[in-house]
Every structure is written in structure tokens, then in C-alpha cells.
Amino acid sequence: MLYSWVQAVASAATSLIVEPPWKKRKPNPPPPLSFLSLPDVIILNCLARVSRSYYPKLSLVSKTFRSLILSIDLNHARFHHQKQEDIFYICLQLPDRPLPTWFTLWIKPDEEEVKKRSIFVQVPSSYDSREPLSYCTVGSDLYALRQSYPPSPSMFVRNKKSVVWRNAPNMTVPRAYPVACKIDGKIYVMGGCNDDKSKKSCWGEVFDTNTQTWETLPNPKAELRFSSMIRETQIIEGKIYVRSIDEIDSVYDPKTRKWDATEKALVDKSYCRRGLIETVEYCGKLLIIWDKFAQPRRYCHEKTICCALVAFEKRQNGQVWGKVEWSNAGLTVPSSYVYMRYLVNVL
């Protein structure tokens, strides 16, 4: 009987034993997989499908994101998925800087169409890490020249169906911020080199895309050489008109191989409308760039560069209507700045 009682007490005591808390706890679930734990190739393919306007914010997420956003592999992924975008640049000569400065247009994301805001940001930066290139298309090939300092003799080429650039034959002299244009399958490159009068200089040269060789152009007279960066070139009736910010422009005739002076363009972009700087086709729409004094002119030493994007549509009656999608101030600069040129790259 005593044995039976002991068993009952033991059984009751066992039932009253409280399990320690660690036994009651359920095992913690495994932590969720982080996006950064994915292979880089998957992250790149995700980033390639996102508009470049988000990249400045995404580059702040982690060092991995920033590294991938700045990598050439992302450009390859965007090309593969056909997600390339037009990147717009302007080049300004600022009074407090010895060299021209490039700025890129950045349109802020996550805003309504009527409230979109754009700004011009200096490159290179987290907005755009690469120097702009000037392009010349010859057949199925795309030739590119650097638009930066120090001077470089390099030229690059790639097929339109490829994203990989390869080295083309070097120019005869290093150049900084050169201009280039195409006539009859030849690429004419001008400016951007030191004009040492004690030596034979090479103010311009031409590249034959068939023979893949460079040939030096005859040098213009001293009064026809520009003291500053060339603004642009225009092809008019087979001649190359070289525009500058100096008092005179020059023209080169490839047939006679002669230089001559020419009057400034009758309709200069800076004066055909008050404050107008440039009108450019951008993403299938019209991008308008102009400037204005930040305050009343009498007291102001700064200007504001503004921009607007206009979309067009053709109505049933044949009329073409324009709609301003957004318009705002994008950059404040000293009033003595000089606008040089623009470029549109596809990245």
C-alpha cells in the first residue's frame, strides 16, 4: 500500500513540474533571405530593368549596390534587355574654373507628370559616373571621342548591335573636348590640342573609315584658330562650318582643302529668343533650355538655367499640338558663364 501511495505522489509531482521556459519556446524561424544574398548577375538583371533616375538613391543602399551601379556590367545588362535610355549633357565654361564642366540632366522619379522636377548635376558623380562621349555613326559602326581632360588621342568604335567598345586607331595628337563630324564616310576631328606656334600643330585631322587611317588637315591661319573650346560644327553644302564663342567662325572645304573665315550664324541660338540656349530632340520630345537672371538684373550676378519638356501630338484636323509635361529651374550659375555645347548619349 505504501508503494502504491509513493507512486501516486510521484505521479502527481511529475504532473506539477513546470517545464523551463527554453523548452516552451518555439525555435526561431530562419531569417529571411536578403536581396543582397542573391548572385551579382541576378541583382544586375534587376537593376537593368529600373530607370536610371533611381540609381542615385539605390547607390546609397549598400556598397554592393553602388559598386554594381558604377560597373560596366550594368550597361551590358541594360543593352541586353533593351532598357537603354537617352542621357542629356550640357557643357559650360564657368568663370571660376579653368576647364569646361559637363552637367547631366536628372529627372527626379516618384513624382506626378505635372510636378516632375529636373536638375543639372555635375559629372562624374553618383548620378552619372562616366564622362560623356561624342558620337559619329558611319554605316553600322559607332565611333566615339572622349570629352574630357587631359587630352587623349584615343578613339573607340563598336557595332550598333554590340555594347562592347574596342580601340580604333589613335589620332595623330592628343585632344581634349574635340568636335567631330562626318562627310562621305570620313570623320573630321577639330580642336582640343595645344596650338604651339613654334612647332607644326595639328588643328584638325580626318579619319578614313575604309582604310582606317588618319590624315592631317592643313592648318588654318592664326586668326582662324579659336582661343577657346569649339562650340559645334555644321555641315552646309558639303562644307564644315566651325562655330565658336569668338568673334569669327571658320569654314573648311574638304574638296579644296582650304580654310576661310565666315560670318557668325545669322540666327545664333543664344539670341534668336531671349535667354534661349538650346532646343533638342530628347526621348522623342522637345527639350528646351534657356536661362534668366535669378533676380532683377541690376543687382544680380547669377543666372538660372531652366528646362522644359514638350510632347507633341497630331490632331485629326492635321494640327500639331504641344503639351508642356514639366518645366522648372535646373541649375544656378554665375551670370558670366558661357554655354558651350550639348551631347546626348545612350546608356
C-alpha positions in Angstrom: 0.0 0.0 0.0 2.8 2.3 0.8 4.3 1.6 -2.5 1.1 2.5 -4.3 1.0 5.8 -2.4 4.5 6.7 -3.3 3.8 6.0 -6.9 0.7 8.2 -6.8 2.6 11.1 -5.1 5.4 10.7 -7.6 3.0 10.8 -10.5 1.3 13.9 -9.1 4.6 15.6 -8.5 5.6 14.8 -12.0 2.5 16.4 -13.4 3.2 19.6 -11.4 6.7 20.0 -12.7 6.9 23.2 -14.8 9.0 23.0 -17.9 11.7 25.5 -18.2 11.0 28.5 -20.5 13.6 27.5 -23.1 11.7 24.2 -23.6 8.4 26.1 -24.2 9.9 28.4 -26.8 9.5 27.5 -30.3 12.6 27.6 -32.4 13.1 30.9 -34.2 12.4 30.8 -37.9 15.4 31.2 -40.1 16.0 34.9 -41.1 14.5 35.9 -44.5 16.9 35.8 -47.4 18.4 39.3 -48.2 18.2 40.7 -51.7 22.0 41.1 -51.3 22.4 37.4 -50.8 21.5 36.8 -54.4 24.3 36.4 -57.0 25.5 39.7 -58.6 24.3 38.6 -62.0 20.7 38.5 -60.7 21.0 41.8 -59.0 22.4 43.3 -62.2 19.5 42.0 -64.2 17.0 43.5 -61.7 18.8 46.9 -61.7 18.9 46.9 -65.5 15.1 47.0 -65.6 15.0 50.1 -63.4 15.1 53.6 -64.7 18.5 55.3 -64.3 16.7 58.1 -62.4 16.5 55.8 -59.4 20.3 54.9 -59.4 21.4 57.8 -57.1 19.1 56.6 -54.3 19.8 52.9 -54.9 23.6 53.5 -54.7 23.1 54.5 -51.1 21.6 51.1 -50.1 24.9 49.4 -49.8 28.4 49.2 -51.1 27.4 46.3 -53.3 24.7 48.3 -54.9 27.0 51.2 -55.5 29.7 49.0 -57.0 27.2 47.3 -59.4 25.6 50.6 -60.4 29.0 52.0 -61.3 30.1 48.9 -63.1 30.3 48.5 -66.9 28.4 45.2 -66.4 25.2 47.1 -65.7 25.5 48.8 -69.1 25.9 45.4 -70.7 22.8 44.2 -68.9 20.7 47.2 -69.9 21.8 46.7 -73.6 20.9 43.0 -73.4 17.4 43.8 -72.0 17.0 46.8 -74.4 16.5 49.2 -71.5 18.9 51.8 -72.6 18.0 55.5 -72.1 19.0 58.8 -73.6 21.3 60.8 -71.3 21.4 64.5 -71.9 24.6 66.6 -71.1 25.4 70.3 -71.4 28.9 71.7 -71.2 29.5 75.1 -69.5 32.6 77.3 -69.1 32.3 78.7 -65.6 34.4 81.8 -64.7 36.0 80.2 -61.6 37.1 77.1 -63.4 39.9 76.8 -66.0 38.3 73.8 -67.8 34.8 73.3 -69.2 32.4 71.4 -66.9 29.9 68.8 -68.0 26.5 68.5 -66.3 23.8 65.8 -66.8 20.1 66.2 -66.7 18.5 64.2 -63.9 14.7 63.9 -63.7 13.6 63.1 -60.2 11.5 59.9 -60.0 8.3 59.1 -58.0 6.5 62.3 -58.9 3.4 63.1 -60.9 4.0 64.2 -64.5 2.8 67.7 -63.9 5.1 68.0 -60.8 8.2 66.4 -62.2 11.4 68.2 -61.3 14.7 68.1 -63.1 18.2 69.3 -62.1 21.6 69.5 -63.8 24.2 67.6 -61.9 27.9 67.8 -62.5 29.6 64.7 -63.8 31.2 62.5 -62.8 29.0 61.8 -59.7 26.7 59.1 -58.3 24.1 60.4 -60.8 26.4 59.6 -63.8 29.9 58.2 -63.2 31.2 58.3 -66.8 32.5 61.1 -69.0 30.3 61.9 -72.0 31.3 60.8 -75.5 30.7 62.5 -78.8 29.4 60.0 -81.5 29.7 59.7 -85.2 27.8 57.0 -87.0 29.3 55.5 -90.2 27.3 52.6 -91.6 26.8 50.1 -88.9 29.6 51.4 -86.7 29.6 54.0 -84.0 32.8 56.0 -83.4 33.3 57.9 -80.1 35.7 60.5 -78.8 36.3 61.4 -75.2 35.0 64.8 -73.9 37.3 65.3 -71.0 40.7 66.5 -69.8 43.6 65.7 -70.0 43.9 65.4 -73.8 43.8 61.9 -75.2 44.5 60.5 -78.7 42.0 57.7 -78.2 39.0 56.9 -80.4 36.7 54.0 -79.8 34.4 52.0 -82.1 31.6 49.5 -81.7 29.0 47.9 -83.9 25.4 49.2 -83.3 24.4 45.6 -82.4 27.1 45.3 -79.7 27.7 47.1 -76.5 31.4 46.5 -76.2 33.7 49.3 -77.3 37.1 48.5 -78.9 40.1 50.7 -79.7 40.2 52.4 -83.1 43.4 53.8 -84.5 44.7 56.7 -82.3 44.5 60.3 -83.6 47.8 61.9 -84.5 47.8 64.2 -81.5 46.0 64.1 -78.1 42.9 66.2 -77.9 40.6 67.5 -75.1 36.9 68.2 -75.8 37.3 67.9 -79.6 34.4 68.2 -82.1 33.7 65.7 -84.8 31.5 65.4 -87.9 31.1 63.0 -90.8 31.2 63.6 -94.5 31.3 60.9 -97.2 32.3 58.1 -94.7 35.1 60.2 -93.2 35.3 61.6 -89.7 36.7 65.1 -89.4 38.0 66.0 -85.9 39.0 69.5 -84.9 40.3 71.5 -82.0 41.2 70.4 -78.5 45.0 70.4 -78.9 47.8 72.8 -77.9 48.4 75.4 -80.5 52.2 75.7 -80.2 53.2 78.1 -82.9 56.8 77.2 -82.7 56.0 73.7 -84.0 53.8 72.3 -86.6 50.5 71.9 -84.9 47.6 69.7 -85.9 44.5 71.8 -85.5 42.4 69.2 -87.4 42.6 65.8 -89.0 40.4 63.3 -90.9 39.8 59.6 -90.4 39.1 57.4 -93.4 36.8 54.6 -92.1 37.6 52.5 -95.1 41.4 52.5 -94.8 41.3 53.0 -91.0 44.0 55.8 -91.3 44.3 59.4 -90.2 45.4 62.3 -92.3 46.4 65.7 -91.0 44.3 68.7 -92.3 46.0 71.9 -93.4 46.2 74.3 -90.6 44.1 77.5 -90.8 45.7 80.9 -90.4 46.3 82.0 -86.9 43.3 84.4 -86.9 41.0 81.5 -87.8 42.1 79.3 -84.8 39.9 79.6 -81.8 41.2 80.6 -78.4 38.6 78.6 -76.7 36.7 75.3 -77.0 34.8 74.9 -80.2 31.1 75.1 -79.8 29.9 73.0 -82.7 30.3 72.0 -86.3 27.6 72.3 -89.1 27.6 70.7 -92.5 26.3 73.1 -95.1 26.6 72.2 -98.8 29.5 69.9 -98.2 31.5 72.4 -96.2 32.3 72.2 -92.5 31.3 75.4 -90.6 33.2 75.5 -87.2 31.3 77.6 -84.7 33.0 79.2 -81.6 32.3 81.8 -79.0 35.0 84.1 -80.6 34.1 87.0 -82.8 34.6 85.0 -86.0 33.8 81.5 -87.2 35.7 79.5 -89.8 34.8 77.1 -92.6 36.7 74.2 -94.2 36.1 72.9 -97.7 37.1 69.2 -98.0 37.3 69.4 -101.8 39.7 72.3 -102.0 41.4 71.6 -98.6 41.2 75.3 -97.7 40.1 77.2 -94.7 38.3 80.6 -94.8 36.6 83.0 -92.4 32.8 83.1 -92.2 30.4 85.3 -90.5 28.7 84.2 -87.3 25.5 82.3 -87.9 22.6 84.7 -88.7 20.4 83.1 -86.2 22.5 82.3 -83.1 20.8 80.1 -80.6 21.6 82.4 -77.8 19.8 85.4 -79.4 17.0 84.1 -81.6 14.8 84.3 -78.5 15.6 86.0 -75.2 17.5 83.6 -73.0 17.1 80.6 -75.3 20.1 78.3 -75.2 19.2 75.1 -76.9 16.3 73.1 -78.4 17.0 69.4 -78.6 15.1 66.2 -79.5 15.1 64.2 -76.4 13.3 60.9 -75.9 11.1 61.6 -78.9 10.1 65.0 -77.4 11.4 68.6 -77.5 13.7 69.7 -74.7 14.0 73.5 -74.4 16.9 75.0 -72.4 17.0 78.7 -71.5 18.5 81.0 -68.9 17.3 84.0 -66.9 18.6 86.2 -64.2 17.9 84.8 -60.7 17.0 88.3 -59.5 16.5 91.7 -61.1 19.4 92.2 -63.5 20.7 95.4 -61.8 21.6 93.6 -58.6 22.1 90.0 -59.8 25.3 88.2 -60.5 23.7 84.8 -61.1 21.6 83.2 -63.7 19.3 80.2 -63.5 19.4 77.6 -66.3 15.8 76.3 -66.8 14.5 73.5 -68.9 11.1 72.2 -70.1 10.0 69.1 -71.9 7.3 69.4 -74.6 5.4 66.5 -76.1 3.6 66.8 -79.5 0.6 65.1 -80.9 -1.1 65.4 -84.3 -4.8 66.1 -84.1 -7.4 64.8 -86.6 -7.6 68.1 -88.4 -3.8 67.9 -89.1 -2.8 70.4 -86.5 0.1 69.7 -84.2 -0.3 70.5 -80.6 2.4 70.7 -77.9 1.9 69.9 -74.2 4.5 71.0 -71.6 5.0 67.9 -69.5 7.2 69.7 -67.0 9.2 72.9 -66.6 11.5 74.1 -63.9 14.8 75.7 -62.9 17.7 73.2 -63.0 20.9 75.0 -62.2 22.2 78.3 -60.8 25.5 79.6 -62.3 27.4 82.9 -62.3 25.9 85.3 -64.8 29.2 85.4 -66.8 29.1 81.7 -67.6 29.4 80.6 -71.2 27.3 77.8 -72.7 29.5 75.6 -75.0 27.6 72.6 -76.3 25.3 69.6 -75.6 25.5 65.9 -76.1 23.1 63.0 -76.0 24.5 59.6 -75.0 22.5 56.3 -74.9 23.3 54.2 -71.8 
